[in-house]
């Protein structure tokens, strides 16, 4: 099936006289016919449903749909995008370990990596995504467990050279984890370019309607966990009666370990109702992404022609430095634009406060146009040095183009710019 069909049909196939829509299984627990059957499931948790901290039928349908869209072997939904990123890292890293991340990533992720994980004894080594392979490869240490990057960085809107980072990671026998939130699998499938694990904040384009907070980890099933660097996948897990993840689950070792170890202990699983709402968004994802890209390109061109705009950052513009990478890896460059108004922060605030259709909110990738000043909001906790490393000018505005009439969006921008 093509993506448009997968969005609608994957994950759940009703049988004779069953509900057409994915049912909401609003239950925390499941019953068994005997004590032995309960014991068998605790020995082998993938045998049946145990408890909705691990898995739930509604959420499982969504997990399968997202795995199919990404071309992965399996997926695990989480309660937020941050939880997905955290568990994806913790599935490979422990105290005394390190990992590499590009510096051009979401501010909340920078804080997670540079502060919180550091407090737990895991070091993040930040690198410039545009550096050459030799420079980036030199940052890998003996205890480095993975490389992390964003397909389209939020809000720097840099496009990652996925094949370059996959080569670096694989040359050191470690996996590449990609945050594919802004691209979604409709615009880019990182597994096709060598990535091994993908994470998403499903709160963004996948949902599209700002009604649920969630995340997901998707496993390609392609990485070789038996290469000697990851004994936790090949040696017995005593917390599960000596199961070996590669031995028992083969290519699905990573995603099964994430569920059986980390979801068991951290319990960051989404509610069934949240998954139901997410599925509604996924059903229209393909058609929405096409419209987001179309509207955003028109808005970007309008802004680029304005004498009040210092710079427009949108990889869909031929003038953008990441345009060649966007053409190589993406089928569109999403609906998010970053731009800098002449006059710096004061004029940026004046412009934002003058908007009537677009709303100021701590969100992005919605059907409604929304706007944010990253330096004073999502990236407020970063130092000035970290801001510039993440590709963020203090006067930058993140403009998330919605699905309204593009003429109305541009008219709103025009009337507000006239006051600056």
VENKA-V774175 format. One record per residue. RES is the residue in three letters. SS is DSSP state (A for helix, B for strand, O for the rest). Layout:
<<RES:SS> <RES:SS>>
This chain:
<<UNK:O> <UNK:O> <UNK:A> <UNK:A> <UNK:A> <UNK:A> <UNK:A> <UNK:A> <UNK:A> <UNK:O> <UNK:O> <UNK:O> <UNK:O> <UNK:O> <UNK:O> <UNK:O> <UNK:O> <UNK:O> <UNK:O> <UNK:O> <UNK:O> <UNK:O> <UNK:O> <UNK:O> <UNK:O> <UNK:O> <UNK:O> <UNK:O> <UNK:B> <UNK:O> <UNK:O> <UNK:O> <UNK:O> <UNK:O> <UNK:A> <UNK:A> <UNK:A> <UNK:A> <UNK:A> <UNK:A> <UNK:A> <UNK:A> <UNK:A> <UNK:O> <UNK:O> <UNK:O> <UNK:O> <UNK:O> <UNK:O> <UNK:O> <UNK:B> <UNK:O> <UNK:O> <UNK:O> <UNK:O> <UNK:O> <UNK:A> <UNK:A> <UNK:A> <UNK:A> <UNK:A> <UNK:A> <UNK:A> <UNK:A> <UNK:A> <UNK:A> <UNK:A> <UNK:A> <UNK:A> <UNK:A> <UNK:O> <UNK:O> <UNK:O> <UNK:B> <UNK:B> <UNK:B> <UNK:B> <UNK:B> <UNK:O> <UNK:O> <UNK:A> <UNK:A> <UNK:A> <UNK:A> <UNK:A> <UNK:A> <UNK:A> <UNK:A> <UNK:A> <UNK:A> <UNK:O> <UNK:O> <UNK:O> <UNK:O> <UNK:O> <UNK:O> <UNK:O> <UNK:B> <UNK:B> <UNK:B> <UNK:B> <UNK:B> <UNK:O> <UNK:O> <UNK:O> <UNK:O> <UNK:A> <UNK:A> <UNK:A> <UNK:A> <UNK:A> <UNK:A> <UNK:A> <UNK:A> <UNK:A> <UNK:A> <UNK:A> <UNK:A> <UNK:A> <UNK:O> <UNK:O> <UNK:O> <UNK:B> <UNK:B> <UNK:B> <UNK:B> <UNK:B> <UNK:O> <UNK:O> <UNK:O> <UNK:O> <UNK:O> <UNK:A> <UNK:A> <UNK:A> <UNK:A> <UNK:A> <UNK:O> <UNK:O> <UNK:O> <UNK:O> <UNK:O> <UNK:O> <UNK:B> <UNK:B> <UNK:B> <UNK:B> <UNK:B> <UNK:B> <UNK:B> <UNK:O> <UNK:B> <UNK:O> <UNK:O> <UNK:O> <UNK:O> <UNK:O> <UNK:O> <UNK:B> <UNK:O> <UNK:O> <UNK:A> <UNK:A> <UNK:A> <UNK:A> <UNK:A> <UNK:A> <UNK:A> <UNK:A> <UNK:A> <UNK:A> <UNK:O> <UNK:O> <UNK:O> <UNK:B> <UNK:B> <UNK:B> <UNK:B> <UNK:B> <UNK:O> <UNK:O> <UNK:O> <UNK:O> <UNK:A> <UNK:A> <UNK:A> <UNK:A> <UNK:O> <UNK:O> <UNK:A> <UNK:A> <UNK:A> <UNK:A> <UNK:O> <UNK:O> <UNK:O> <UNK:B> <UNK:B> <UNK:B> <UNK:B> <UNK:B> <UNK:O> <UNK:O> <UNK:O> <UNK:O> <UNK:O> <UNK:O> <UNK:O> <UNK:O> <UNK:O> <UNK:O> <UNK:O> <UNK:O> <UNK:O> <UNK:B> <UNK:B> <UNK:B> <UNK:B> <UNK:B> <UNK:O> <UNK:O> <UNK:O> <UNK:O> <UNK:O> <UNK:O> <UNK:O> <UNK:O> <UNK:O> <UNK:O> <UNK:O> <UNK:A> <UNK:A> <UNK:A> <UNK:A> <UNK:O> <UNK:O> <UNK:B> <UNK:A> <UNK:A> <UNK:A> <UNK:O> <UNK:O> <UNK:B> <UNK:O> <UNK:A> <UNK:A> <UNK:A> <UNK:A> <UNK:A> <UNK:A> <UNK:A> <UNK:A> <UNK:A> <UNK:A> <UNK:A> <UNK:A> <UNK:A> <UNK:A> <UNK:A> <UNK:A> <UNK:A> <UNK:A> <UNK:A> <UNK:A> <UNK:A> <UNK:A> <UNK:O> <UNK:O> <UNK:O> <UNK:O> <UNK:O> <UNK:A> <UNK:A> <UNK:A> <UNK:A> <UNK:A> <UNK:A> <UNK:A> <UNK:A> <UNK:A> <UNK:A> <UNK:A> <UNK:A> <UNK:O> <UNK:A> <UNK:A> <UNK:A> <UNK:A> <UNK:A> <UNK:A> <UNK:A> <UNK:A> <UNK:A> <UNK:A> <UNK:A> <UNK:A> <UNK:A> <UNK:A> <UNK:A> <UNK:A> <UNK:A> <UNK:A> <UNK:A> <UNK:A> <UNK:O> <UNK:O> <UNK:O> <UNK:O> <UNK:B> <UNK:B> <UNK:B> <UNK:B> <UNK:B> <UNK:O> <UNK:O> <UNK:O> <UNK:O> <UNK:O> <UNK:O> <UNK:O> <UNK:O> <UNK:O> <UNK:A> <UNK:A> <UNK:A> <UNK:A> <UNK:A> <UNK:A> <UNK:A> <UNK:O> <UNK:O> <UNK:O> <UNK:O> <UNK:O> <UNK:O> <UNK:B> <UNK:B> <UNK:B> <UNK:B> <UNK:B> <UNK:B> <UNK:O> <UNK:O> <UNK:A> <UNK:A> <UNK:A> <UNK:A> <UNK:A> <UNK:A> <UNK:A> <UNK:A> <UNK:A> <UNK:A> <UNK:A> <UNK:O> <UNK:O> <UNK:O> <UNK:O> <UNK:B> <UNK:B> <UNK:O> <UNK:O> <UNK:O> <UNK:O> <UNK:O> <UNK:O> <UNK:O> <UNK:O> <UNK:O> <UNK:B> <UNK:B> <UNK:B> <UNK:O> <UNK:A> <UNK:A> <UNK:A> <UNK:O> <UNK:O> <UNK:O> <UNK:O> <UNK:O> <UNK:O> <UNK:O> <UNK:A> <UNK:A> <UNK:A> <UNK:A> <UNK:A> <UNK:A> <UNK:O> <UNK:O> <UNK:O> <UNK:O> <UNK:O> <UNK:O> <UNK:B> <UNK:B> <UNK:B> <UNK:B> <UNK:B> <UNK:O> <UNK:O> <UNK:O> <UNK:O> <UNK:O> <UNK:A> <UNK:A> <UNK:A> <UNK:A> <UNK:A> <UNK:A> <UNK:A> <UNK:A> <UNK:A> <UNK:A> <UNK:A> <UNK:A> <UNK:O> <UNK:O> <UNK:O>>
